[in-house]
Amino acid sequence: MVEKIRNIFLEYPEVIYGFTSIAYSEYASTYKSALVFAVPYGEQLTIETYSEEKFEKGIQDAKKVLEKILTQLQKCLMNIT
């Protein structure tokens, strides 16, 4: 399972991912850990380069990547045997 998840994230080298303990969580009695990942927004904006359009584009581009990853993860997790 971990190898399948790793292979998904290898397709997205810009995304940082890992597993973390959730012992502090209300879900700790059901789950031992959680998969966490961060999708970058793209262009780093400064005060000089900032615009609402660029900011919104970064969010929308990251959302597209996120949705692709979530779809792949869902397929992977549904095929657990």
N, C-alpha and C positions, 0 to 999 in steps of 0.2 A: 504494500500500500504506500509506504513512504517513498519508494522508488518511483511509483506512478505519479505521485504528487510532485516529486523533484523534477521529473521529466516535463510536467506541465510548466513549471516555473523556469526551466531552462529555455523555453520559448520566449520568455520575457526577461532578458538579462537586466533591464532597468528596474525591475520590481524586487524589493527586499522581502524575504519571507522567513518564517521560522515557527517553531513550536514552543509553547510556553506553558508552564504549570498554571492551573487555575484553582489551586488549593484554597485560595481566599474567596472564591466565587460561590454563589448560591448553586451553581451547576457542578460543584466539586463531587458531590455524591453520585452523579451520573457519569461525568467525564473526567478523565485524568489530565488532559491537556487540551490546548486550543491551537489551531493554525492561525497565525496572524501574518498579514502582509500589507505592504505599503506601495501604492502606485504613485509615481511622481507626476506632478502636474505639467511637466514639459518645460517650456521656457522659463528661466528664472527672470522674474520681473524686478526692476529697480524703480525707484521713484521717477527716474527719467524715462524709462521704457513702459511704464504701467499705462494700461488703458483697460476699460471695462471689457472691451471686445477680446483683448488678449487674455485677460483673466478668465473670462467665461469660456473661451476656446480651450484653455488649459484644463479646466474642470471637465468639460465635455469630452475631451480626448482621453483623459484619465478614466472617466466613467465608461467609455467604450472598451478600454483595455480591461477594466474591472469586470464588466459584464462577460467578456470572452473567457476570462479566467474562471469566474463563477460557474459558467456553463460547463467548462471542462471539468472542474472539480465535482460538480453535481453528477455528471456522467460517470466519473471515476468512482465516486462514493456509492452510486446506485448499482455498480457492477461488482460489489464486494461479494466474494463467494466464500 
